[in-house]
């Protein structure tokens, strides 16, 4: 990703946002599959809570995304979810170090919407790692 300053460069999780943007651009199909794996009521509630907290900065970051994949809509939604969490919840980058299974358990035990929003990112990262092993 370009090292120029972005509208979100001042945020604590800016490097994670940049990483997600680069990942979804290079692996949109894996991000789309991750999105398909998490849609539901719990996600919708988490998204609404985060959106209220972070809509302007998250929207600016999401606008950076551009792709020509058939799976683009789903990939965008999955990336948007992670960006929204990283903008709204400064402490949430720690969840990106968990597996998707660990994060699902954490999300179920927590009232914090951030883990729910980051599940697509952890799934996408796992799928991308699997590709690297093939």
Backbone as a ProteinNet text record, in pm:
[ID]
protein_1_A
[PRIMARY]
XXXXXXXXXXXXXXXXXXXXXXXXXXXXXXXXXXXXXXXXXXXXXXXXXXXXXXXXXXXXXXXXXXXXXXXXXXXXXXXXXXXXXXXXXXXXXXXXXXXXXXXXXXXXXXXXXXXXXXXXXXXXXXXXXXXXXX
[TERTIARY]
84.4	0	88.9	45.6	119.5	142.6	262.8	298.2	259.8	182.2	138	37.6	22.9	-71.2	-213.6	-293.9	-434.1	-518	-646	-735.6	-745.4	-700	-705.3	-567.5	-465.5	-327.9	-311.3	-393.8	-383.5	-443.1	-513.4	-579.4	-480.6	-502.6	-411.6	-399.4	-503.9	-504.2	-480.6	-421.6	-402.4	-325	-222.9	-143.9	-227.5	-316.6	-403.7	-505.8	-556.7	-651	-581.1	-461.5	-385.1	-360.5	-330.1	-306.3	-431.4	-545.2	-670.9	-702.4	-682.6	-708	-621.2	-495	-405	-445.3	-483.9	-520.8	-646.6	-746.7	-871.1	-850.1	-759.2	-730.5	-658.6	-575.1	-500.8	-571.1	-667.3	-736.6	-888	-956.5	-1099.9	-1185.7	-1149.1	-1230.9	-1229.4	-1114.3	-1105.8	-1184.3	-1179.8	-1257.4	-1406.9	-1445.6	-1586.9	-1635	-1554	-1590.5	-1602.3	-1516.3	-1522.5	-1652.4	-1693	-1817.4	-1936.3	-1938.1	-2047.5	-2057.2	-1945.3	-1941.6	-1997.1	-2015.1	-2050.8	-2182	-2246.6	-2368	-2472.2	-2540	-2644.1	-2676.3	-2765.4	-2815.8	-2706.7	-2619.4	-2513.4	-2422.3	-2390	-2305.9	-2377.6	-2504.3	-2580.2	-2581.9	-2599.6	-2600.5	-2463.5	-2358.5	-2222.8	-2191	-2231.4	-2205.4	-2275.4	-2398.7	-2473.8	-2406.6	-2361.6	-2295	-2166	-2087.8	-1960.4	-1982.7	-2081.4	-2108.8	-2137.4	-2213.3	-2244.1	-2117.9	-2021.5	-1899.3	-1795.1	-1801.5	-1687.3	-1717.8	-1835.2	-1874.8	-1788.8	-1743.3	-1670	-1533.6	-1452.5	-1318.1	-1325.5	-1418.6	-1431.1	-1474	-1562.8	-1607.7	-1493.2	-1412.3	-1297.1	-1202.9	-1178	-1089.7	-1150.5	-1278.3	-1344.1	-1346.3	-1351.2	-1351.9	-1223.1	-1117.2	-989.6	-997.7	-1084.3	-1093.5	-1145.6	-1084.6	-1132.3	-1092.5	-1184.6	-1152.1	-1239.9	-1201.1	-1277.7	-1323.1	-1317.1	-1355.1	-1506.5	-1552.6	-1695.9	-1742.2	-1651.7	-1684.9	-1665.6	-1653.9	-1617.5	-1713.6	-1843.1	-1938.1	-1917.3	-1903.7	-1882.8	-1745.9	-1644.9	-1511.3	-1511.4	-1576.9	-1587.5	-1656.7	-1766.4	-1839.5	-1752.9	-1677	-1590.3	-1481.1	-1420.7	-1316.2	-1374.8	-1489.9	-1559.2	-1584.4	-1623.7	-1649.1	-1525	-1411.7	-1287.3	-1241.5	-1252.2	-1213.2	-1299.2	-1426.8	-1518.6	-1479.5	-1447.4	-1404.5	-1275.4	-1179.6	-1049.8	-1059.6	-1156.6	-1176.5	-1252.3	-1354.6	-1441.4	-1381.6	-1299.8	-1250.2	-1097.8	-1033.8	-887.8	-816.3	-874.9	-810.6	-825.4	-897.8	-939.9	-836.3	-725.7	-625.5	-576.1	-582	-538.4	-618.6	-741.9	-825.4	-778.4	-702.5	-653.5	-548.5	-495.2	-397.6	-463.4	-595	-668.4	-707.6	-733	-791.4	-939.4	-1001.7	-1144.3	-1225.4	-1185.9	-1257.3	-1243.4	-1122.4	-1101.9	-1182.9	-1184.4	-1254.5	-1405.3	-1457.2	-1601.1	-1638.4	-1555.2	-1581.2	-1573.8	-1470	-1453.8	-1573.8	-1618.6	-1733.6	-1859.5	-1876.4	-1993.8	-1991.6	-1871.3	-1858.3	-1854.3	-1832.5	-1813	-1934.6	-1954.6	-2058.8	-2002.1	-1874.5	-1805.9	-1833.7	-1879.2	-1905.4	-1780.5	-1666	-1544.7	-1507.3	-1508.3	-1471.2	-1561.7	-1688.8	-1782.4	-1745.2	-1712.4	-1679.4	-1547.6	-1458.2	-1327.8	-1324.3	-1430.2	-1432.8	-1410	-1473.3	-1444.7	-1296.3	-1230.8	-1088.2	-1004.5	-1036	-958.3	-983.6	-1107.2	-1137.3	-1062.9	-1067.4	-998.3	-848.7	-790.2	-646.6	-613.6	-699.8	-677.4	-685.9	-782.3	-797	-677	-627.3	-510.5	-386.5	-371	-258.3	-267.4	-390.1	-407.7	-362	-392.7	-348.9	-196.8	-132	13.4	77.4	6.8	59.5	41.4	-45.8	-74.7	28.3
-117.5	0	123.9	226.9	352.2	409.3	455.2	506.7	653.3	712.1	849	853.3	970	985.1	972.6	900	884.2	963.1	968.2	1039.2	969.1	844.4	771	748.4	810	790.2	824.2	911.4	953.1	850.8	750.8	653.9	549.7	498.9	399.2	272.9	235.8	112.6	136.4	249	284.2	177	120.5	18.7	-106.4	-140.7	-256.6	-228.2	-105.7	-66.5	-75.8	-23.4	-30.6	-176	-260.6	-401.8	-469.9	-439	-496.6	-448.6	-320.9	-268.3	-337.9	-358.4	-426.3	-573.2	-637.1	-778.4	-800.8	-717.8	-738.4	-709.3	-619.3	-590.9	-707.8	-778.3	-888.7	-1023.7	-1036.3	-1163.3	-1142.9	-1080.5	-1052.5	-1177.7	-1287.3	-1408.3	-1465.5	-1458.6	-1508.7	-1418.1	-1289.1	-1196.4	-1216.1	-1244.2	-1270	-1395.4	-1499	-1621.9	-1598.5	-1515.9	-1483.3	-1410.3	-1321.5	-1247.4	-1342.5	-1435.1	-1531.9	-1614.6	-1634.1	-1717.3	-1648.6	-1516.1	-1447.1	-1370.5	-1362.1	-1281	-1332.2	-1240.4	-1279.1	-1167.4	-1196.1	-1095.7	-1040.7	-1126.5	-1078.6	-981.6	-1014.7	-924.6	-791.6	-795.8	-673.5	-580.1	-636.9	-555.9	-493.9	-571.4	-520	-410.3	-430.4	-331.9	-199.9	-205.9	-84.5	-5.4	-76	-8.7	58.6	-9.8	47.2	161.1	148.1	251.4	385.4	384.2	507.9	572.5	490.8	542	589.2	541.1	562.6	589.7	628.7	628.8	711.5	828.2	912.8	854	822.4	769	632	548.1	415.9	428	518.6	538.1	585.4	677.3	725.1	609.5	521.8	409.2	312	285.9	192.1	244	373.2	430	402.1	370.3	340.2	210.2	120.6	-9.5	1.3	-73.4	-84.2	-222.1	-290.2	-423.6	-458	-559.6	-602.2	-746.8	-800.4	-939.1	-954.4	-1069.9	-1099.6	-1103.8	-1133.2	-1142.5	-1009.2	-902.5	-774.5	-726.9	-736.4	-685.2	-750.3	-881.3	-952.2	-920.5	-910.1	-876.6	-738.1	-644.1	-508.7	-509.7	-584.7	-590.3	-647.3	-751	-811	-713.4	-646.7	-548.5	-429.9	-386	-274.1	-306.4	-428.8	-473	-456.5	-503.7	-495.4	-350.6	-273.3	-132.1	-58.2	-86.1	-21.9	-52.1	-177.5	-214.4	-143.1	-140	-78.8	71.9	135.2	278.6	305.7	228.9	255.2	210.7	107.9	49.6	42.6	139.4	150.3	25.3	-45.4	-160.2	-291.3	-292.2	-419.3	-487.7	-425.6	-490.1	-621.3	-634.1	-756.8	-877.6	-857.6	-968.6	-1027.1	-950.6	-999.5	-1109.1	-1123.8	-1228.9	-1362.3	-1363.3	-1484.9	-1559.8	-1689.2	-1765.2	-1728	-1762	-1731.2	-1807.7	-1930.9	-2007.2	-1941.5	-1899.7	-1831.2	-1701.6	-1630	-1502.1	-1521.4	-1626.8	-1655.6	-1680.8	-1754.9	-1780.9	-1650.4	-1571.7	-1444	-1353.2	-1349.7	-1265.4	-1310.7	-1440.6	-1493.4	-1459.7	-1450.5	-1423.5	-1274.3	-1193.6	-1050.3	-971.6	-858.4	-766.9	-664.2	-671.8	-580	-621.5	-530.2	-565.5	-584.1	-536.2	-544.1	-686.2	-783.9	-919	-973.9	-945.1	-991.8	-933.2	-805.8	-738.3	-784.9	-836	-880.6	-1027.6	-1101.3	-1241.8	-1257.7	-1177.2	-1193.7	-1174	-1080.9	-1057	-1178.1	-1239.2	-1355.9	-1474.4	-1490.2	-1597.8	-1573.7	-1451.2	-1419.1	-1445	-1404.8	-1426.9	-1576	-1655.2	-1800.1	-1859.1	-1813.5	-1862.2	-1820.9	-1702.5	-1655.2	-1735.5	-1767.7	-1851.9	-1990.9	-2045.1	-2174.9	-2170.5	-2061.8	-2046.2	-2048.2	-1986.2	-1979.5	-2116.7	-2206.2	-2340.4	-2432.9	-2396.1	-2482.4	-2464.1
0	0	0	-62.3	-71.4	68.3	93.9	227.1	245.2	155.7	174.8	288	346.3	455.9	404.5	480	446.8	546.8	521.2	612.9	747.7	755.6	881.7	943	887.2	935.8	1083.8	1134.1	1274	1371.5	1320.8	1407.3	1459.5	1579.6	1636.8	1551.8	1481.9	1403.3	1254.3	1217.8	1076.6	1000.2	1060.1	988.8	961.3	1052.9	1031.6	922	919	813.2	677.8	668.4	543	502.1	597.7	569.7	514.6	572.7	525.4	384.6	359.5	225.2	121.6	153.4	60.6	42.8	150.8	144.6	61.7	81	5.6	-142.5	-173.7	-314.6	-380.8	-307.1	-365.8	-352.2	-260.7	-236.6	-218.6	-312.3	-293.1	-277.4	-341.4	-330.4	-188.8	-122.2	14.9	110.6	85.6	168.2	145.1	21.1	-8.7	63.5	62.4	132.6	282.5	335.5	478.6	511.3	423.6	444.6	445.7	351.3	344.6	472.1	540.3	660.4	785.1	782.4	906.8	905.2	794.3	791.1	889.7	956.2	1049.4	1146.8	1240.5	1333.9	1425.7	1476.3	1566.6	1493.4	1370.2	1292.4	1269.5	1234.3	1207	1328	1446.2	1568.4	1594.2	1574.8	1595.9	1495.5	1372.1	1267.3	1299.2	1342.4	1374.8	1487.4	1589.2	1701.3	1656.9	1577.6	1531.2	1432.9	1348.4	1248	1314.8	1421.2	1492.1	1547.3	1585.5	1646.6	1545.3	1422.2	1334.1	1188.5	1154.7	1014.1	920.5	957.3	863.2	828.6	928.4	901.8	834.9	877.5	816.7	671	642.8	504.9	416.8	466.7	390.1	356.1	452.9	428.2	327.9	340.1	249.6	106.3	88.3	-46.7	-122.8	-52.6	-116.6	-196.4	-153.6	-217.6	-360.3	-448.7	-585.9	-637.1	-706.1	-757	-875.8	-948.2	-1063.6	-1049.9	-932.1	-908.7	-907.4	-949.6	-942.6	-797.4	-706.2	-564.1	-492.3	-567.3	-508.1	-400.5	-420.3	-321.5	-185.6	-184.8	-58.5	1.3	-83.3	-34	29.1	-35.8	16.4	152.3	164.1	290.7	402.8	373.2	475	518.1	421.4	453.9	528.9	485.3	550.1	696.7	724.6	861.1	947.9	898.1	974	989.6	884	890.9	991.5	990	1083.4	1227.3	1255.5	1391.1	1428.8	1337.4	1367.1	1387.5	1324	1342.6	1472.4	1497.6	1612.7	1745.7	1744.5	1868.7	1866.6	1928.7	1926.7	1976.8	2067.6	2132.1	2054.2	1945.4	1884.9	1796.8	1765.4	1679.7	1740.7	1872	1938.5	1891.2	1849.5	1804.4	1671.9	1595.8	1467	1483.4	1605.1	1632.4	1667.4	1683	1716.7	1589.8	1605	1494.2	1485.8	1375.5	1362.9	1467.1	1498	1601.3	1738.3	1772.5	1900.1	1905.3	1795.3	1792.6	1801.1	1742	1753.8	1900	1971.3	2113.4	2191.3	2165.6	2235	2208.3	2084.4	2047.8	2120.9	2135.3	2204.7	2353.4	2411.2	2554.2	2587.3	2488.5	2509	2463.2	2523.4	2477.2	2380.4	2355.4	2265.7	2121.2	2036.1	1896.6	1811.1	1854.6	1772.8	1733	1823.4	1781.5	1670.5	1678.9	1576.5	1440.9	1440.4	1315.5	1255.4	1337.1	1288.3	1247.7	1271.3	1231.2	1080.4	994.3	850.9	817.8	884.4	858.3	897.8	1011.5	1053.5	960.3	914.7	819.3	688.2	639.5	513.7	526	636.1	655.7	657.5	721.7	724	583	504.9	367.4	281.3	303.6	229.1	266.5	394.8	438.4	374.9	365.4	301.2	156	87	-52.8	-63.7	32.4	30.2	49.5	114.4	139.8	19.9	-71	-186.9	-294.9
[MASK]
++++++++++++++++++++++++++++++++++++++++++++++++++++++++++++++++++++++++++++++++++++++++++++++++++++++++++++++++++++++++++++++++++++++

